[in-house]
């Protein structure tokens, strides 16, 4: 499949950062602690590890076909009846069978099992990549919600002051009660956002608890502390498309699945070729225990079988294997396209996210100055309450918008590093390579 040499939308700087543990670049100790806990305790990862062990056992089973199969047995006999002997007689025997893999049937099965193990191992690595991203994104969202909750509470205190000032001015006969009612309405609307933010924070915290494999409760208590939204590093360089695809475990898993299905085509075709088997037996004739090995007999034999007619069953199996491989080829190609799309989109989102943060920082500065001026003029009787309300509503919107933009910038960084294959190490001791499974 053709892969572009350069990125269409993105023009990244040279690679400077190691993205294996990219979450540490956000400089949020709690986020890093959550990710580390998920890597150790996540139950989806535990299920993935079990599937790897199952695939490894299947490979061992397939490789065992290269070796002979030996079975042993023994008998003990004593006759009964009027003329029977009272002596016990014994015999021992062993049978051996071995298939000569002249036409690659066993080899194809081993190759398919080896590729299955690689595919499952890379799938586990990809699951790790996705779960670390889920934990990071959820923590960023929770941080933003906690900051917005603090903003709402701080704004509510300020609006309580506005309401009190309006009441004093009404009592002094300087304004009508309209100012009081407007202040009450503004305060109530702000107060109504607090329970919603608390609910969102609890929901996100509970989701993080599930991801790190523990019951709800502790995470919410940790996230209620007021902190800033994590900020990503200023630059994130990444390699050419082909190199990025080599770092993506989902692409490598899809490639291994394609190889496995290709090997199954060879396995199906091998059923049309002769089957050669060698065998042998060895045993002792019945005797008493003292001379059990005085008479030993045995034999060797070889057999060859060839499929002549099965009504098209084997041909149908070959056609099914070929169709399955075609589907795996399409899945592999789609995985490549999805990976390229994710990188391009996330890189664009990160760039625009940085721009949005700068714009909202300027908007917040202007809104803060406007709110200070409006409050001073209202207290001095130089402007009406509606002007103050408008200025403070703009300030609240600017503060929340900046927090949202900061969260989106951090989330775009996480999505980009995920798309680049961050969150696992291709140079680590991959499960498909353990115990010589790839040899």
C-alpha positions as CSV (number, residue, x, y, z in Angstrom):
1,X,0.0,0.0,0.0
2,X,1.3,3.4,-1.0
3,X,2.3,5.6,2.0
4,X,2.9,9.4,1.6
5,X,6.5,10.5,2.1
6,X,5.4,13.7,4.0
7,X,2.5,14.9,5.9
8,X,-0.2,16.7,4.0
9,X,-1.4,19.2,6.7
10,X,1.3,19.1,9.3
11,X,4.8,20.4,9.1
12,X,6.4,19.1,12.3
13,X,9.8,20.1,13.7
14,X,12.4,17.5,14.1
15,X,11.8,14.7,16.6
16,X,13.0,15.9,20.0
17,X,10.8,14.2,22.6
18,X,10.5,10.6,23.6
19,X,6.8,9.8,23.6
20,X,7.0,6.4,25.2
21,X,5.8,8.0,28.5
22,X,4.3,11.1,27.0
23,X,1.9,11.8,29.9
24,X,4.9,12.9,32.1
25,X,5.4,15.8,29.7
26,X,2.2,17.3,30.9
27,X,3.8,17.9,34.3
28,X,0.8,16.7,36.4
29,X,1.8,14.3,39.1
30,X,-1.7,13.1,39.7
31,X,-2.3,12.4,36.0
32,X,0.9,10.4,35.9
33,X,-0.1,8.5,39.0
34,X,-3.5,7.6,37.4
35,X,-1.8,6.4,34.2
36,X,0.7,4.2,36.1
37,X,-2.1,2.7,38.2
38,X,-4.1,1.9,35.0
39,X,-1.1,0.2,33.5
40,X,-0.8,-2.0,36.6
41,X,-4.4,-2.6,37.6
42,X,-6.7,-2.1,34.5
43,X,-8.8,-5.1,34.1
44,X,-9.0,-4.8,30.3
45,X,-5.3,-5.1,30.2
46,X,-5.5,-8.1,32.4
47,X,-7.8,-9.8,29.9
48,X,-5.5,-8.8,27.1
49,X,-2.5,-10.4,28.9
50,X,-4.5,-13.6,29.4
51,X,-5.2,-13.7,25.7
52,X,-1.4,-13.4,25.0
53,X,-0.8,-16.4,27.3
54,X,-3.4,-18.3,25.5
55,X,-1.8,-17.5,22.1
56,X,1.6,-18.5,23.5
57,X,0.2,-21.9,24.6
58,X,-1.4,-22.4,21.2
59,X,2.1,-21.8,19.6
60,X,3.7,-24.3,21.9
61,X,0.9,-26.8,20.9
62,X,1.6,-26.2,17.2
63,X,5.4,-26.6,17.6
64,X,5.0,-29.8,19.5
65,X,3.8,-31.4,16.2
66,X,7.4,-31.4,15.0
67,X,8.3,-34.0,17.7
68,X,7.2,-37.6,17.9
69,X,4.3,-38.6,20.1
70,X,5.1,-41.5,22.4
71,X,2.6,-43.3,24.6
72,X,3.2,-46.1,27.0
73,X,1.1,-48.7,28.8
74,X,1.2,-51.8,30.9
75,X,-1.0,-54.6,32.0
76,X,-1.2,-57.1,34.8
77,X,-3.1,-60.3,34.5
78,X,-4.2,-63.2,36.7
79,X,-6.4,-66.0,35.5
80,X,-9.3,-67.4,37.6
81,X,-11.1,-70.7,37.4
82,X,-10.6,-74.4,38.4
83,X,-7.6,-74.9,36.1
84,X,-6.2,-71.4,36.3
85,X,-2.7,-70.6,37.3
86,X,-2.2,-68.5,40.4
87,X,0.7,-66.6,38.9
88,X,0.5,-62.9,37.9
89,X,1.6,-62.1,34.4
90,X,2.8,-58.6,33.3
91,X,3.5,-56.8,30.0
92,X,4.7,-53.4,29.1
93,X,4.5,-51.5,25.8
94,X,5.1,-48.2,24.0
95,X,3.9,-46.7,20.8
96,X,5.6,-43.9,18.9
97,X,4.2,-41.8,15.9
98,X,5.8,-39.0,14.0
99,X,4.7,-37.0,11.0
100,X,7.3,-36.1,8.5
101,X,6.5,-32.5,7.5
102,X,7.6,-32.9,3.9
103,X,4.9,-30.6,2.5
104,X,4.8,-27.9,5.2
105,X,1.5,-28.7,6.9
106,X,3.0,-28.4,10.4
107,X,5.2,-25.5,9.4
108,X,2.2,-23.5,8.1
109,X,0.3,-24.2,11.3
110,X,3.3,-23.0,13.4
111,X,3.7,-19.9,11.2
112,X,0.0,-19.1,11.7
113,X,0.2,-19.6,15.4
114,X,3.4,-17.5,15.7
115,X,1.7,-14.6,13.7
116,X,-1.4,-15.0,15.9
117,X,0.8,-14.5,19.0
118,X,2.4,-11.5,17.5
119,X,-1.0,-10.0,16.6
120,X,-2.3,-10.6,20.1
121,X,0.8,-9.1,21.7
122,X,0.6,-6.0,19.6
123,X,-3.1,-5.8,20.3
124,X,-2.3,-5.7,24.0
125,X,0.3,-3.0,23.4
126,X,-2.4,-1.0,21.4
127,X,-4.9,-1.5,24.2
128,X,-2.2,-0.1,26.6
129,X,-1.8,2.9,24.2
130,X,-5.6,3.5,24.2
131,X,-6.1,3.1,27.9
132,X,-3.3,5.5,28.8
133,X,-4.9,8.0,26.5
134,X,-8.3,7.5,28.0
135,X,-6.9,8.1,31.5
136,X,-5.0,11.1,30.4
137,X,-8.0,12.6,28.6
138,X,-10.4,11.9,31.5
139,X,-7.9,13.5,33.9
140,X,-7.6,16.6,31.8
141,X,-11.4,16.9,31.5
142,X,-11.7,16.5,35.3
143,X,-9.0,19.2,35.9
144,X,-10.9,21.6,33.6
145,X,-14.2,20.9,35.4
146,X,-12.6,21.4,38.8
147,X,-11.1,24.8,37.6
148,X,-14.5,25.8,36.2
149,X,-16.1,24.8,39.5
150,X,-13.7,27.0,41.3
151,X,-14.5,29.9,38.9
152,X,-18.2,29.4,39.5
153,X,-17.8,29.5,43.2
154,X,-15.5,32.6,43.1
155,X,-17.9,34.3,40.7
156,X,-20.8,33.5,43.1
157,X,-19.0,35.3,45.9
158,X,-18.5,38.3,43.7
159,X,-22.2,38.3,42.7
160,X,-23.2,38.1,46.4
161,X,-21.3,41.4,46.8
162,X,-23.1,42.9,43.8
163,X,-26.4,41.9,45.2
164,X,-25.6,43.5,48.5
165,X,-24.4,46.7,46.8
166,X,-27.6,46.8,44.8
167,X,-29.7,46.5,47.9
168,X,-27.8,49.3,49.7
169,X,-28.3,51.6,46.7
170,X,-32.0,50.8,46.6
171,X,-32.3,51.6,50.3
172,X,-30.5,54.8,49.7
173,X,-33.0,55.7,47.0
174,X,-30.3,55.9,44.3
175,X,-31.7,53.1,42.0
176,X,-34.9,51.2,41.6
177,X,-35.4,47.6,42.8
178,X,-34.7,46.5,39.2
179,X,-31.0,46.4,40.0
180,X,-31.7,44.0,42.9
181,X,-33.8,41.6,40.8
182,X,-31.2,41.6,38.0
183,X,-28.5,40.8,40.6
184,X,-30.6,38.0,42.1
185,X,-31.2,36.5,38.6
186,X,-27.5,36.6,37.8
187,X,-26.5,35.0,41.1
188,X,-29.1,32.2,40.7
189,X,-28.0,31.4,37.2
190,X,-24.4,31.1,38.4
191,X,-25.4,29.0,41.4
192,X,-27.3,26.6,39.2
193,X,-24.1,25.7,37.2
194,X,-22.3,24.5,40.4
195,X,-24.4,21.3,40.9
196,X,-24.0,20.4,37.2
197,X,-20.2,20.9,37.4
198,X,-20.1,18.8,40.5
199,X,-22.0,16.0,38.8
200,X,-19.7,16.1,35.8
201,X,-16.6,16.0,38.0
202,X,-18.0,13.0,39.9
203,X,-18.9,11.2,36.7
204,X,-15.4,11.7,35.2
205,X,-13.7,10.7,38.5
206,X,-15.8,7.5,38.7
207,X,-14.8,6.7,35.1
208,X,-11.1,7.1,36.0
209,X,-11.6,4.9,39.0
210,X,-12.9,2.1,36.7
211,X,-9.9,2.6,34.4
212,X,-7.4,2.2,37.2
213,X,-9.2,-0.8,38.7
214,X,-10.6,0.5,41.9
215,X,-14.0,1.5,43.4
216,X,-15.2,5.1,43.1
217,X,-14.4,7.5,45.9
218,X,-10.7,8.1,46.3
219,X,-10.2,9.6,42.8
220,X,-12.9,12.2,43.3
221,X,-11.4,13.4,46.6
222,X,-8.0,13.8,44.8
223,X,-9.5,15.7,41.9
224,X,-11.5,18.2,44.1
225,X,-8.3,20.0,44.9
226,X,-8.0,23.1,42.8
227,X,-5.2,23.0,40.2
228,X,-4.5,24.4,36.8
229,X,-5.2,22.5,33.6
230,X,-2.1,20.6,32.4
231,X,-0.1,22.4,29.7
232,X,1.7,20.4,26.9
233,X,5.2,21.2,25.8
234,X,5.6,23.9,23.2
235,X,6.8,21.7,20.4
236,X,6.1,18.1,19.4
237,X,8.2,16.8,16.6
238,X,7.4,13.5,14.8
239,X,8.9,11.4,12.1
240,X,7.8,10.7,8.5
241,X,4.6,8.7,7.9
242,X,6.2,5.4,7.3
243,X,8.2,5.6,10.5
244,X,5.2,6.6,12.5
245,X,3.3,3.6,11.1
246,X,6.1,1.3,12.3
247,X,5.5,2.7,15.8
248,X,1.8,2.1,15.8
249,X,1.0,-1.2,17.5
250,X,-2.5,-1.4,15.9
251,X,-0.8,-1.3,12.4
252,X,1.6,-4.0,13.5
253,X,-1.1,-6.1,14.9
254,X,-3.2,-5.9,11.7
255,X,0.0,-6.8,9.7
256,X,0.6,-9.9,11.9
257,X,-3.1,-10.9,11.6
258,X,-2.7,-10.7,7.8
259,X,0.5,-12.9,7.9
260,X,-1.4,-15.4,10.1
261,X,-4.3,-15.7,7.6
262,X,-1.8,-16.0,4.8
263,X,-0.2,-19.0,6.6
264,X,-3.6,-20.5,7.0
265,X,-4.0,-20.6,3.2
266,X,-0.8,-22.7,3.0
267,X,-2.2,-24.9,5.8
268,X,-5.4,-25.5,3.9
269,X,-3.5,-26.2,0.6
270,X,-1.3,-28.7,2.4
271,X,-4.4,-30.9,2.9
272,X,-4.2,-31.7,-0.8
273,X,-0.6,-33.1,-0.5
274,X,0.5,-36.5,0.7
275,X,0.8,-37.2,4.4
276,X,3.8,-39.2,5.5
277,X,3.9,-40.8,9.0
278,X,6.4,-43.0,10.7
279,X,5.6,-45.1,13.7
280,X,6.8,-47.9,15.9
281,X,5.9,-50.2,18.8
282,X,7.9,-52.0,21.4
283,X,6.5,-54.3,24.1
284,X,7.2,-57.3,26.3
285,X,5.3,-60.6,26.2
286,X,3.4,-61.6,29.3
287,X,5.7,-63.0,31.9
288,X,6.2,-62.9,35.6
289,X,7.8,-60.0,37.2
290,X,11.1,-61.6,37.5
291,X,11.7,-62.1,33.7
292,X,9.6,-59.3,32.4
293,X,12.2,-58.1,29.9
294,X,13.5,-61.5,28.8
295,X,11.3,-61.3,25.7
296,X,11.0,-57.9,23.9
297,X,9.3,-57.5,20.6
298,X,8.8,-54.4,18.4
299,X,8.2,-53.1,15.0
300,X,8.6,-50.0,12.8
301,X,6.2,-48.9,10.0
302,X,5.7,-46.1,7.6
303,X,2.6,-44.9,5.9
304,X,1.6,-42.4,3.2
305,X,-1.8,-41.2,2.5
306,X,-3.2,-39.0,-0.3
307,X,-6.6,-37.3,-0.5
308,X,-8.4,-38.5,-3.6
309,X,-11.9,-37.3,-3.2
310,X,-13.8,-35.3,-0.4
311,X,-16.6,-33.7,-2.3
312,X,-14.8,-30.4,-2.5
313,X,-14.4,-29.8,1.2
314,X,-10.7,-29.1,1.1
315,X,-11.1,-26.7,-1.9
316,X,-13.8,-24.9,0.0
317,X,-11.5,-24.6,3.0
318,X,-8.9,-23.1,0.8
319,X,-11.4,-20.6,-0.7
320,X,-12.5,-19.7,2.8
321,X,-8.9,-19.1,3.9
322,X,-8.2,-16.9,0.9
323,X,-11.3,-14.8,1.5
324,X,-10.3,-14.4,5.2
325,X,-6.9,-13.2,4.1
326,X,-8.4,-10.7,1.7
327,X,-10.5,-9.3,4.6
328,X,-7.4,-9.1,6.7
329,X,-5.6,-7.2,3.9
330,X,-8.4,-4.7,3.7
331,X,-8.4,-4.4,7.5
332,X,-4.6,-3.7,7.5
333,X,-5.0,-1.1,4.8
334,X,-7.8,0.6,6.7
335,X,-5.7,0.6,9.9
336,X,-3.0,2.5,8.0
337,X,-5.4,5.1,6.7
338,X,-7.0,5.6,10.1
339,X,-3.5,6.0,11.6
340,X,-2.6,8.7,9.1
341,X,-5.9,10.4,9.6
342,X,-5.5,10.5,13.3
343,X,-2.0,12.1,13.1
344,X,-3.1,14.8,10.6
345,X,-6.2,15.7,12.6
346,X,-4.6,15.7,16.0
347,X,-1.6,17.8,14.8
348,X,-4.0,20.3,13.3
349,X,-6.1,20.4,16.5
350,X,-3.0,21.0,18.6
351,X,-1.9,23.9,16.4
352,X,-5.3,25.5,16.5
353,X,-5.7,24.8,20.1
354,X,-2.6,26.8,20.9
355,X,-3.9,29.6,18.8
356,X,-7.2,29.6,20.7
357,X,-5.5,29.7,24.1
358,X,-3.6,32.9,23.0
359,X,-6.7,34.5,21.8
360,X,-8.7,33.7,24.9
361,X,-5.9,34.9,27.1
362,X,-6.2,38.3,25.4
363,X,-10.0,38.1,25.7
364,X,-9.7,37.4,29.4
365,X,-7.3,40.3,30.0
366,X,-9.8,42.6,28.3
367,X,-12.7,41.2,30.2
368,X,-11.0,41.6,33.6
369,X,-10.2,45.2,32.9
370,X,-13.7,45.9,31.7
371,X,-15.2,44.3,34.8
372,X,-13.0,46.3,37.1
373,X,-13.9,49.5,35.3
374,X,-17.6,48.7,35.3
375,X,-17.7,47.9,39.0
376,X,-15.8,51.2,39.9
377,X,-18.2,53.2,37.7
378,X,-21.3,51.5,39.2
379,X,-20.1,52.1,42.8
380,X,-19.5,55.7,41.9
381,X,-23.0,56.0,40.3
382,X,-21.5,56.7,36.8
383,X,-23.2,53.7,35.1
384,X,-26.2,51.5,35.5
385,X,-26.3,47.9,36.8
386,X,-26.9,46.4,33.4
387,X,-23.5,47.5,32.3
388,X,-21.9,45.9,35.3
389,X,-23.9,42.7,34.7
390,X,-22.8,42.6,31.1
391,X,-19.1,43.1,32.0
392,X,-19.1,40.4,34.6
393,X,-20.9,37.9,32.4
394,X,-18.3,38.5,29.8
395,X,-15.6,37.9,32.4
396,X,-17.2,34.6,33.5
397,X,-17.5,33.5,29.9
398,X,-13.9,34.5,29.1
399,X,-12.6,32.6,32.1
400,X,-14.5,29.4,31.2
401,X,-13.6,29.7,27.6
402,X,-9.9,29.9,28.4
403,X,-10.1,26.9,30.6
404,X,-11.9,25.0,27.9
405,X,-9.3,26.0,25.3
406,X,-6.5,24.9,27.7
407,X,-8.2,21.6,28.2
408,X,-8.6,21.1,24.4
409,X,-5.0,22.0,23.8
410,X,-3.8,19.4,26.3
411,X,-6.3,16.8,24.9
412,X,-5.1,17.5,21.4
413,X,-1.5,16.8,22.6
414,X,-2.6,13.5,24.1
415,X,-4.5,12.5,20.9
416,X,-1.4,13.4,18.8
417,X,1.0,11.5,20.9
418,X,-1.4,8.5,20.8
419,X,-1.6,8.8,17.1
420,X,2.2,8.8,16.9
421,X,2.3,5.5,18.7
422,X,3.2,7.0,22.1
423,X,2.4,5.0,25.3
424,X,4.4,1.9,24.6
425,X,7.9,1.0,23.6
426,X,8.7,-1.0,20.4
427,X,12.1,-1.7,21.9
428,X,10.7,-3.3,25.0
429,X,10.5,-7.0,25.7
430,X,7.4,-7.6,23.6
431,X,5.3,-10.6,24.6
432,X,5.5,-12.2,21.1
433,X,9.3,-12.5,21.6
434,X,9.4,-14.0,25.0
435,X,10.8,-17.5,25.5
436,X,11.9,-17.6,21.9
437,X,8.4,-17.7,20.6
438,X,9.4,-15.9,17.4
439,X,12.2,-18.3,16.6
